[in-house]
Amino acid sequence: MPIARILAIGDELILGRTVDSNSAHIAQRLSDVGLTVDYARTVGDGETAIVRALRSACRGADLVLCSGGLGPTEDDRTRHALARAMRSPLRERPAAWRHIAGWYAQYRPGAPVPEVNRRQALFPEAAAMLANDRGTAPGLLGKVGSCWVACVPGVPHEMEAMVGRILQRLPRLVPGLRAPTVGELWFAGLGESAAQERIPGLLSERNPLVGITVSEVGHITLRAVGTPAQVKRRIAQLRSALSPWLLPKAGLGPSLVHELAAAKATIACAESCTAGHTAAQLLAVPGASEVLRESLIAYHAEVKIARLGVPDALIRQHGVVSEAVVRAMAEGMRRAAGATIGVATTGLAGPDGGTAELPVGTVWVAAATATQTTARKVRIRGSRTRVQQRAAAEALFEAWTAWKRNAR
């Protein structure tokens, strides 16, 4: 398979001020069309460093895709570095300046175009312009030796659209490109190590390539890449080994929305420490409006009592972070919303407030149906945000298992 490499450019990436999500998106898109991405590298804004990185990446590769460094300020030096790497003089491209002026006319009517934006109209003479319909910076496409180099802005929504258009041109740039077959399955309720014990020998390096990825929102993905026959056979083997834990969609939120919508069933969320993350994971799924009846952040004890009907005596006896209270929250939410399932969370997200008996990261989750209520205590380590996200995923897993049990 042809080789592709990725360069993410920007001091903010090197310094850890911005997380490089672009490279992951680009790698997935390139892999899906049949390129082997053998590395992704982060480079600062220094022009000479970018030149060296470009020349090194181009050796033995068919395509190098760069993101970042195409803005209008003096620290945006990707176009200058590409000109040096191509040994092609840098010139202002009239078509690029017209695009920039047109963008300002459409989105900043009446505002003059800052002269500094002329920097974005500079191109190596031998490079082509890549259209950007979401921002001022056109992309660049050139060749360093026999390797194609495509440069796109680092702004994610601009990058994503432009990468999609580059992929449409790839068959002409890289002859003989053949997209592999990719198969995926998803499961939850079984850890990575436990899954490995059930699928010995199936995580192969080739024929097909099989990998495993753990998600922060509660599920694990297995991906097989190869020929259609290889992928079909391996996915069948994996399904057979992991059948009790499989999900129909890529995640707990999507799986719940899919199955509840098909059954015309509904869910409602009562959240304390998760502060809306449970509902947010559901509402990130298209079509969630069909199944999510209501969401309530019942943060204080008074709200749990007044809005969910949790008995005051229960809170005084057990405390708000307890099995008794989370069960009452889930049941009260289901009744109040008229939902098929009520799900609830209560716990300590931190970073302060924990005790030896009740440490930070302790969370109770519950799910209530018309016939049964279940609850679990989980311990989650990490930042406040991680505790909230993971606890929300645990709550959705509790709802998922309640739904599957109810459906039987």
Secondary structure as GFF3:
##gff-version 3
##sequence-region A 1 408
A	DSSP	beta_strand	3	9	.	.	.	ID=ss1
A	DSSP	alpha_helix	11	14	.	.	.	ID=ss2
A	DSSP	alpha_helix	22	32	.	.	.	ID=ss3
A	DSSP	beta_strand	36	43	.	.	.	ID=ss4
A	DSSP	alpha_helix	47	58	.	.	.	ID=ss5
A	DSSP	beta_strand	63	67	.	.	.	ID=ss6
A	DSSP	alpha_helix	78	86	.	.	.	ID=ss7
A	DSSP	beta_strand	90	92	.	.	.	ID=ss8
A	DSSP	alpha_helix	94	107	.	.	.	ID=ss9
A	DSSP	three_ten_helix	115	121	.	.	.	ID=ss10
A	DSSP	beta_strand	122	124	.	.	.	ID=ss11
A	DSSP	beta_strand	128	130	.	.	.	ID=ss12
A	DSSP	beta_strand	139	144	.	.	.	ID=ss13
A	DSSP	beta_strand	147	152	.	.	.	ID=ss14
A	DSSP	alpha_helix	156	173	.	.	.	ID=ss15
A	DSSP	beta_strand	181	187	.	.	.	ID=ss16
A	DSSP	alpha_helix	192	198	.	.	.	ID=ss17
A	DSSP	beta_strand	209	214	.	.	.	ID=ss18
A	DSSP	beta_strand	220	226	.	.	.	ID=ss19
A	DSSP	alpha_helix	228	242	.	.	.	ID=ss20
A	DSSP	three_ten_helix	243	245	.	.	.	ID=ss21
A	DSSP	beta_strand	246	247	.	.	.	ID=ss22
A	DSSP	alpha_helix	252	262	.	.	.	ID=ss23
A	DSSP	beta_strand	267	271	.	.	.	ID=ss24
A	DSSP	alpha_helix	277	283	.	.	.	ID=ss25
A	DSSP	three_ten_helix	288	290	.	.	.	ID=ss26
A	DSSP	beta_strand	292	297	.	.	.	ID=ss27
A	DSSP	alpha_helix	301	308	.	.	.	ID=ss28
A	DSSP	alpha_helix	312	318	.	.	.	ID=ss29
A	DSSP	alpha_helix	323	337	.	.	.	ID=ss30
A	DSSP	beta_strand	341	347	.	.	.	ID=ss31
A	DSSP	beta_strand	362	368	.	.	.	ID=ss32
A	DSSP	beta_strand	373	379	.	.	.	ID=ss33
A	DSSP	alpha_helix	384	407	.	.	.	ID=ss34
###
